[in-house]
């Protein structure tokens, strides 16, 4: 999903926002023929994500800049690790620095947090997935970062899968139809390839939803005990997703209830940007 064309589109928009009429400081204070070498250095431990995005910031600013990547996305690193080296015209490096860092710090922060969640549920059947609680315009980057951290992606958008939530059900059944009947009627209009997920917030909603033949049931804000009961009631007839208020402190207990999927909004809406720095050495032009 994170193709070169998508990367260029996102990064170009970010560069245009940051320097709509050029970089006034670099143009005025940095000689046109000055060159520099910069090292992308980790200030703390983490998991790498966004190296192609980082490189694109410099390439799109000045094609004469080269970026040598020294680590792969998804790889862990220690403080002090040099993740990439940037060489070329100093003006371009200084202009692209902030956008390259911002995007990679964001993506690496998400990957690092995701890896912690994935480690917490090791040796259970549960997979950690993200949600649509992403930064508008940056979803494709943030979803890639989740994968780099060892997690999985939920539906990408409203267009590629059905998720019937409590508000949908309230509207569907307002005319007096049962949940089962309302779901079946709506599902009859869908292509046979469409995956259908329905959210429930009580155990007594499970059987009527299952009777409609849905593919996934989301157990929203259930206690661990009720999650176990829900898993037993569903008994393999649908994929079981747990959601709502999941934290690093609670995710292991949720995974041990036997659910198949745990969706965690915090992976993208609450991840802290990782501390990465670009250490630059300016080379003055030869005196002739």
C-alpha positions in Angstrom: 0.0 0.0 0.0 2.9 2.4 0.7 4.1 2.7 -2.9 6.7 5.1 -4.1 3.9 7.2 -5.7 2.1 7.4 -2.4 5.2 8.3 -0.5 6.0 11.1 -3.0 2.5 12.5 -2.8 2.5 12.7 1.0 6.0 14.0 1.3 5.6 16.6 -1.4 2.5 18.0 0.3 4.5 18.2 3.6 7.4 19.9 1.9 5.1 22.4 0.2 3.5 23.2 3.6 6.8 23.7 5.3 8.6 25.8 2.6 5.9 27.2 0.2 8.2 29.9 -1.1 11.5 28.2 -0.4 13.7 28.1 2.7 14.5 31.8 3.5 17.1 31.0 6.1 19.1 28.5 4.1 18.9 30.6 0.9 20.2 33.7 2.8 22.9 32.1 5.1 24.1 29.0 3.4 26.4 29.3 0.3 24.9 27.9 -2.8 27.9 25.5 -3.4 28.2 24.3 0.3 27.9 20.6 0.8 27.2 18.6 3.9 27.1 15.1 5.3 24.4 14.4 7.9 23.8 11.3 10.1 20.4 10.2 11.2 21.1 9.2 14.8 18.8 7.4 17.3 18.6 9.3 20.6 16.7 6.4 22.2 16.0 2.7 21.5 13.2 1.8 19.2 12.0 0.1 16.0 12.7 1.7 12.6 9.9 2.7 10.3 9.7 5.2 7.4 13.2 5.1 6.0 11.9 5.4 2.4 9.8 8.4 3.5 12.8 10.0 5.2 14.8 9.6 2.0 12.0 11.0 -0.2 12.1 14.3 1.7 15.6 14.9 0.6 15.2 13.5 -2.9 12.2 15.6 -3.7 13.9 18.7 -2.3 17.1 18.2 -4.3 17.8 15.2 -6.5 21.5 15.8 -6.0 21.2 14.6 -2.4 21.9 11.0 -1.7 20.6 9.0 1.3 22.3 5.8 2.3 20.0 3.7 4.5 21.9 1.6 7.1 19.0 -0.3 8.7 15.8 -1.9 7.5 12.2 -0.9 8.5 11.1 -3.2 11.3 14.5 -3.6 12.8 15.2 -2.7 16.4 18.0 -0.3 17.3 19.8 1.0 20.3 20.5 4.6 21.3 23.4 6.1 19.3 22.7 3.9 16.2 23.3 5.7 12.9 20.2 4.8 10.8 21.1 6.6 7.6 23.6 9.0 6.1 22.7 12.0 3.9 25.2 13.6 1.5 24.8 16.5 -0.9 24.0 20.2 -1.2 23.8 21.7 2.2 20.8 24.0 1.4 18.7 21.1 0.3 19.6 19.0 3.4 18.7 21.8 5.7 15.5 22.5 3.9 14.3 18.8 4.0 15.6 18.0 7.5 12.5 18.8 9.5 10.0 17.0 7.2 12.2 14.0 7.0 12.6 13.8 10.7 9.0 14.6 11.6 7.6 11.8 9.4 10.2 9.2 10.4 10.0 10.1 14.1 6.2 9.6 13.9 6.4 6.3 12.0 9.1 4.9 14.3 7.2 5.9 17.4 4.2 4.0 16.1 6.3 0.9 15.2 8.0 1.0 18.6 4.7 1.2 20.5 3.2 -1.6 18.3 6.2 -3.8 19.0 5.5 -3.5 22.7 1.9 -4.5 22.3 2.9 -7.5 20.1 5.4 -8.6 22.7 2.8 -8.5 25.4 0.5 -11.0 23.6 3.3 -13.4 22.6 2.2 -17.1 22.6 -1.5 -16.3 22.4 -3.7 -16.5 19.4 -4.5 -12.8 19.4 -3.1 -10.5 16.7 -2.7 -6.8 17.4 -4.4 -4.5 14.8 -4.8 -0.8 14.4 -8.0 1.3 13.9 -9.1 4.3 11.8 -8.0 6.6 14.6 -5.2 7.9 12.4 -3.9 11.3 11.5 -5.9 12.6 8.5 -3.7 12.5 5.4 -1.1 10.2 7.0 -3.1 7.0 7.4 -1.1 5.1 4.8 2.2 6.0 6.6 0.8 5.1 10.0 -0.6 1.8 8.9 2.8 0.9 7.4 4.4 1.7 10.8 2.0 -0.6 12.5 3.1 -3.4 10.2 6.8 -2.5 10.8 6.2 -3.0 14.5 4.8 -6.5 13.9 1.1 -5.6 14.1 -1.6 -6.0 11.5 -4.0 -3.6 9.8 -7.8 -3.4 10.2 -9.9 -2.1 7.3 -8.1 0.8 5.6 -11.2 2.9 5.0 -15.0 3.0 5.1 -15.0 1.6 1.5 -13.2 -1.7 1.9 -15.2 -3.6 4.6 -18.4 -3.4 6.5 -18.4 -2.5 10.2 -21.8 -2.1 11.7 -21.5 -0.3 15.0 -24.0 0.6 17.7 -25.2 3.7 16.0 -25.8 1.8 12.8 -27.8 -0.8 14.6 -29.9 1.9 16.3 -30.9 3.3 13.0 -31.4 -0.1 11.4 -33.8 -1.3 14.0 -35.7 2.0 14.6 -38.5 0.8 12.4 -39.1 -2.3 14.6 -37.1 -4.9 12.7 -35.1 -7.4 14.8 -31.3 -7.1 14.7 -31.1 -10.4 12.8 -33.7 -9.4 10.2 -32.2 -5.9 9.7 -28.7 -7.3 9.2 -29.8 -10.0 6.8 -31.7 -7.5 4.7 -28.8 -5.1 4.5 -26.3 -7.9 3.8 -28.4 -9.1 0.9 -27.4 -6.0 -1.0 -23.6 -6.6 -0.6 -21.3 -8.5 -3.0 -20.6 -12.0 -1.7 -16.9 -11.0 -1.2 -17.6 -8.3 1.3 -16.5 -9.0 4.9 -19.1 -8.0 7.5 -18.2 -7.1 11.1 -20.7 -6.1 13.7 -20.0 -4.5 17.1 -21.9 -5.6 20.2 -21.6 -4.3 23.8 -23.6 -7.0 25.6 -23.5 -10.8 25.7 -27.2 -11.1 24.8 -26.6 -9.4 21.4 -24.2 -12.1 20.2 -26.7 -14.8 19.2 -29.0 -12.5 17.1 -25.9 -11.1 15.3 -24.5 -14.6 14.7 -27.9 -15.7 13.3 -27.5 -13.1 10.5 -24.3 -14.9 9.3 -21.7 -12.2 9.9 -18.0 -12.8 9.6 -16.6 -11.0 12.6 -18.1 -9.9 15.9 -16.5 -7.1 17.9 -16.9 -7.3 21.6 -16.6 -3.7 22.7 -15.5 -2.7 26.2 -16.1 -6.2 27.6 -14.5 -7.3 30.8 -12.0 -10.2 30.6 -14.6 -12.5 32.1 -17.3 -11.4 29.6 -14.8 -11.8 26.8 -14.3 -15.4 27.8 -18.0 -15.9 27.8 -18.3 -14.3 24.4 -15.6 -16.4 22.9 -17.4 -19.5 24.3 -20.8 -18.4 22.9 -19.4 -17.6 19.4 -17.5 -21.0 19.5 -15.7 -20.5 16.2 -18.7 -19.3 14.2 -17.1 -15.9 13.6 -13.8 -14.1 14.1 -13.8 -12.5 17.6 -12.4 -9.0 18.0 -11.9 -7.3 21.3 -11.9 -3.5 21.4 -12.2 -0.5 23.7 -9.8 0.9 26.2 -6.9 -1.5 25.5 -3.7 -0.6 27.1 -0.3 -2.2 27.6 -1.3 -3.1 31.1 -4.5 -4.8 30.0 -3.7 -6.3 26.6 -2.2 -9.6 27.9 -5.3 -10.4 30.0 -7.5 -9.6 27.0 -5.4 -11.9 24.7 -5.6 -14.8 27.2 -9.4 -14.8 26.9 -9.1 -16.5 23.5 -10.1 -13.6 21.2 -8.6 -13.6 17.7 -8.0 -9.9 17.2 -7.4 -7.0 19.6 -7.8 -3.6 18.0 -5.8 -0.8 19.6 -6.5 2.8 18.7 -3.6 4.0 20.9 -1.1 2.6 18.3 -1.8 5.6 16.1 -3.6 8.2 18.1 -1.3 8.1 21.2 2.1 7.0 20.0 4.9 9.4 21.0 7.3 10.5 18.3 10.6 8.7 18.7 13.7 10.9 19.5 15.8 10.9 16.3 18.3 13.6 15.3 20.1 14.7 12.2 23.7 15.6 13.0 25.0 17.8 10.2 28.6 18.7 9.2 28.8 21.6 6.8 31.6 21.6 4.2 32.7 25.0 3.2 33.4 25.6 -0.6 37.0 25.5 -1.7 38.8 28.8 -1.7 39.8 28.4 -5.3 
